[in-house]
Amino acid sequence: MKLPNLIIAITLLVSSIAIVSFSGTASAETFYVGGAGGGNYTYIQGAINDASSGDIVYVYPGMYTESIFIDKNIILRGGGQNDTRLVPLDDGFILEACTDVTIENMAIENAVTPHNMYIWNCSSVKLQNMNVEGGINSHAISILNSDDITVNNLFINGSDVGIFANATSNVLIEKTIFNSGRETILASETSYLAISNSTFIGSNSGLIITQSNEIKIIDITGKLIKTIKQNTNVLNVADLSNGIYFIKFITDERTITQKFVKR
């Protein structure tokens, strides 16, 4: 009388294995723009529109003149920091209400809008291995109402303001060169902004803003250059000589030390 129960148990086990074996998620798809491949897209936005969450849009080297709008989780990857070149049109280059987006290996040049790149209401955005070039009265990158933004290995050139951040938290800037006309970094209502291994060239008043009770600037020899003791959100480095410095941001909760280069 026990044999049928054993047979049923084995049948249920095999059924559950079959269900698991057929479950899973589809792998990411890559959409190609430019190049010589048959079926490749002519426009970047067309590939973005057809991509789904988690997909990759690869843009071959060349010049592309179009506006870009991203509101989904994708990787937009160029063929090289100096080789894939995008000139945004009137609507610019916009990331809106998106999460887990990576833009890499391309240049964004000469946008006609006040913002070369405009990031609004986004989280977990990575900009890496890029050239971003703006013009007079423009921001190279504007970040508003966003969280967890990483800027890594960028060359930001020609804009009045390199990076503008407002109502944003957790911005990490590393290995980036700024050659901005007025301010390198301009931030307001930004809860945490960290800069490391970055270089400022030619800025009139490279403004670094953070929430700190005390700020200390130390040169490469360990000499204390200046201390700002009041509760301040602004640090002006325009009066510093060219060289390598360490900045200590001291709050009630922790001390953060970051390295930067001015030249």
C-alpha positions as CSV (number, residue, x, y, z in Angstrom):
1,M,0.0,0.0,0.0
2,K,3.0,2.4,0.3
3,L,4.1,2.0,-3.3
4,P,1.6,4.5,-4.8
5,N,2.6,7.2,-2.4
6,L,6.2,6.8,-3.4
7,I,5.3,7.0,-7.1
8,I,3.4,10.2,-6.5
9,A,6.2,11.8,-4.5
10,I,8.7,11.0,-7.3
11,T,6.3,12.5,-9.9
12,L,5.9,15.7,-8.0
13,L,9.7,16.0,-7.6
14,V,10.3,15.6,-11.3
15,S,7.6,18.1,-12.1
16,S,9.2,20.7,-9.9
17,I,12.6,20.2,-11.5
18,A,11.0,20.6,-15.0
19,I,9.5,23.9,-13.9
20,V,12.8,25.3,-12.6
21,S,14.7,24.2,-15.7
22,F,12.5,26.3,-17.9
23,S,12.4,29.4,-15.8
24,G,14.9,32.3,-16.2
25,T,15.4,35.7,-17.8
26,A,16.3,36.6,-21.3
27,S,19.8,37.8,-22.0
28,A,20.5,41.4,-22.9
29,E,20.1,42.3,-26.6
30,T,22.6,44.6,-28.4
31,F,21.3,47.2,-30.9
32,Y,23.9,48.6,-33.3
33,V,24.0,52.2,-34.7
34,G,26.1,53.2,-37.7
35,G,28.8,51.0,-39.1
36,A,28.5,48.7,-42.1
37,G,26.3,46.0,-40.7
38,G,23.1,45.1,-42.4
39,G,20.1,46.2,-40.4
40,N,22.0,48.6,-38.2
41,Y,20.2,51.7,-37.1
42,T,20.9,55.1,-38.6
43,Y,19.9,57.1,-35.6
44,I,20.8,56.5,-31.9
45,Q,17.3,57.4,-30.7
46,G,15.7,54.8,-32.9
47,A,17.8,52.1,-31.3
48,I,17.0,53.5,-27.8
49,N,13.3,53.5,-28.5
50,D,13.4,49.8,-29.6
51,A,15.7,48.7,-26.7
52,S,14.2,47.1,-23.6
53,S,15.4,47.3,-20.0
54,G,18.9,45.9,-19.6
55,D,19.8,46.1,-23.3
56,I,22.9,47.7,-24.9
57,V,22.9,50.3,-27.6
58,Y,26.3,50.3,-29.3
59,V,27.2,53.3,-31.5
60,Y,30.0,52.9,-34.0
61,P,32.6,55.7,-34.5
62,G,31.3,58.6,-36.5
63,M,29.4,61.9,-36.1
64,Y,25.8,61.9,-35.1
65,T,23.6,65.0,-35.0
66,E,20.3,64.4,-33.1
67,S,18.6,64.8,-29.7
68,I,18.7,62.0,-27.2
69,F,16.1,61.0,-24.6
70,I,16.6,58.1,-22.2
71,D,14.0,56.9,-19.7
72,K,14.9,53.3,-19.3
73,N,17.6,51.0,-17.9
74,I,20.1,50.7,-20.8
75,I,23.8,50.9,-21.6
76,L,24.6,53.5,-24.3
77,R,28.2,52.6,-25.5
78,G,30.2,54.4,-28.1
79,G,33.2,53.2,-30.1
80,G,35.7,55.5,-28.4
81,Q,35.9,58.6,-26.3
82,N,37.2,60.6,-29.3
83,D,35.7,58.5,-32.1
84,T,31.9,58.4,-31.4
85,R,30.8,62.0,-31.5
86,L,27.3,63.3,-30.8
87,V,26.1,66.8,-31.4
88,P,22.7,67.2,-29.6
89,L,20.0,69.3,-31.4
90,D,17.5,71.6,-29.8
91,D,16.1,69.1,-27.3
92,G,19.6,68.2,-26.1
93,F,20.7,65.0,-24.3
94,I,18.2,64.1,-21.6
95,L,18.0,61.3,-19.0
96,E,14.7,61.4,-17.2
97,A,13.1,59.2,-14.6
98,C,15.6,56.4,-15.2
99,T,17.5,53.9,-13.1
100,D,20.7,52.0,-13.8
101,V,21.9,53.8,-16.9
102,T,25.4,53.8,-18.2
103,I,26.7,56.2,-20.9
104,E,30.3,55.5,-21.9
105,N,33.0,55.7,-24.6
106,M,31.8,58.8,-26.5
107,A,31.9,62.5,-26.9
108,I,29.1,65.0,-26.6
109,E,29.9,68.2,-28.4
110,N,28.6,71.7,-29.0
111,A,25.0,71.4,-27.8
112,V,22.8,74.3,-28.7
113,T,20.9,73.9,-25.4
114,P,22.0,75.5,-22.0
115,H,22.8,71.9,-20.8
116,N,24.9,69.4,-22.9
117,M,23.6,66.6,-20.7
118,Y,20.5,67.0,-18.5
119,I,19.9,64.3,-15.8
120,W,16.6,64.7,-14.0
121,N,14.9,62.4,-11.4
122,C,17.3,59.5,-12.0
123,S,19.2,57.1,-9.8
124,S,22.3,54.9,-10.4
125,V,23.7,56.7,-13.4
126,K,27.2,56.2,-14.6
127,L,29.0,58.5,-17.0
128,Q,32.4,57.1,-17.9
129,N,35.2,57.6,-20.5
130,M,33.6,60.6,-22.2
131,N,34.4,64.0,-23.6
132,V,31.8,66.6,-22.9
133,E,32.2,70.0,-24.5
134,G,29.9,73.0,-24.1
135,G,29.9,76.7,-24.8
136,I,29.4,80.1,-23.3
137,N,26.5,80.3,-20.8
138,S,26.1,76.5,-20.7
139,H,26.4,73.7,-18.2
140,A,28.3,70.6,-19.5
141,I,26.3,68.3,-17.2
142,S,23.3,69.3,-15.1
143,I,22.0,66.9,-12.4
144,L,18.7,67.6,-10.7
145,N,16.6,65.7,-8.1
146,S,18.7,62.6,-8.6
147,D,20.7,60.1,-6.5
148,D,23.8,57.9,-6.9
149,I,25.6,59.6,-9.9
150,T,29.1,58.5,-10.9
151,V,31.3,60.6,-13.2
152,N,34.5,58.7,-14.0
153,N,37.3,59.6,-16.5
154,L,35.6,62.5,-18.2
155,F,37.2,65.5,-20.0
156,I,34.8,68.4,-19.5
157,N,35.8,71.4,-21.7
158,G,34.6,74.8,-22.6
159,S,31.4,75.2,-20.6
160,D,30.8,78.1,-18.2
161,V,30.0,75.4,-15.5
162,G,31.4,71.9,-15.6
163,I,28.9,70.1,-13.4
164,F,25.8,71.6,-11.9
165,A,24.0,69.6,-9.2
166,N,20.8,70.6,-7.4
167,A,18.6,68.6,-4.9
168,T,20.8,65.6,-5.5
169,S,22.6,63.1,-3.3
170,N,25.6,60.8,-3.6
171,V,27.6,62.3,-6.5
172,L,31.0,60.8,-7.0
173,I,33.5,62.5,-9.4
174,E,36.8,60.7,-10.1
175,K,39.6,60.9,-12.6
176,T,38.0,63.8,-14.4
177,I,39.6,66.8,-16.0
178,F,37.7,70.1,-15.9
179,N,38.5,73.0,-18.2
180,S,35.6,75.3,-17.5
181,G,35.3,79.0,-17.9
182,R,33.6,80.1,-14.7
183,E,32.9,77.3,-12.2
184,T,34.2,73.8,-12.2
185,I,31.5,72.4,-10.0
186,L,28.4,74.3,-8.8
187,A,26.1,72.5,-6.4
188,S,23.2,73.4,-4.1
189,E,21.1,71.3,-1.7
190,T,23.4,68.4,-2.5
191,S,23.8,66.1,0.5
192,Y,27.1,64.3,-0.5
193,L,29.5,65.2,-3.3
194,A,33.0,63.6,-3.4
195,I,35.8,64.5,-5.8
196,S,39.0,62.4,-6.2
197,N,42.0,62.3,-8.5
198,S,40.6,65.1,-10.6
199,T,42.2,68.1,-12.3
200,F,41.0,71.7,-12.6
201,I,42.3,73.8,-15.5
202,G,41.6,77.5,-16.1
203,S,38.5,77.8,-13.9
204,N,37.9,81.3,-12.4
205,S,36.4,80.0,-9.2
206,G,36.2,76.1,-9.1
207,L,33.4,75.8,-6.6
208,I,33.2,72.6,-4.6
209,I,30.1,72.4,-2.4
210,T,29.3,69.9,0.3
211,Q,27.6,69.8,3.7
212,S,30.5,70.4,6.1
213,N,31.1,71.9,9.5
214,E,34.8,72.4,8.8
215,I,36.9,72.1,5.7
216,K,40.7,71.8,5.6
217,I,43.0,72.1,2.6
218,I,46.4,70.4,2.8
219,D,49.1,70.5,0.2
220,I,51.2,67.5,-1.0
221,T,53.8,68.0,1.7
222,G,51.2,67.8,4.5
223,K,51.1,71.5,5.1
224,L,47.8,72.9,6.2
225,I,46.9,75.7,3.7
226,K,43.6,76.9,5.1
227,T,40.8,75.9,7.4
228,I,37.2,77.1,7.1
229,K,35.5,76.5,10.4
230,Q,32.0,77.9,9.9
231,N,29.2,75.7,8.7
232,T,29.5,76.2,5.0
233,N,28.4,74.8,1.8
234,V,31.0,76.6,-0.4
235,L,34.7,76.2,-1.0
236,N,36.4,78.5,-3.4
237,V,39.7,77.2,-4.7
238,A,40.4,80.1,-7.1
239,D,43.1,81.5,-4.8
240,L,45.1,78.2,-4.6
241,S,48.3,77.9,-6.6
242,N,48.6,75.1,-9.1
243,G,49.4,71.7,-7.6
244,I,48.1,68.6,-5.8
245,Y,46.0,69.1,-2.7
246,F,43.9,67.1,-0.2
247,I,40.6,68.4,1.1
248,K,39.2,67.2,4.4
249,F,35.4,67.6,4.8
250,I,34.6,67.3,8.5
251,T,31.0,66.7,9.6
252,D,29.4,65.6,12.8
253,E,29.3,62.0,11.6
254,R,32.6,61.5,9.7
255,T,35.7,63.0,8.0
256,I,36.1,62.5,4.3
257,T,39.5,63.2,2.6
258,Q,39.6,63.7,-1.2
259,K,42.5,64.4,-3.5
260,F,42.3,67.0,-6.3
261,V,44.7,68.7,-8.7
262,K,44.6,72.3,-9.8
263,R,46.7,73.5,-12.7
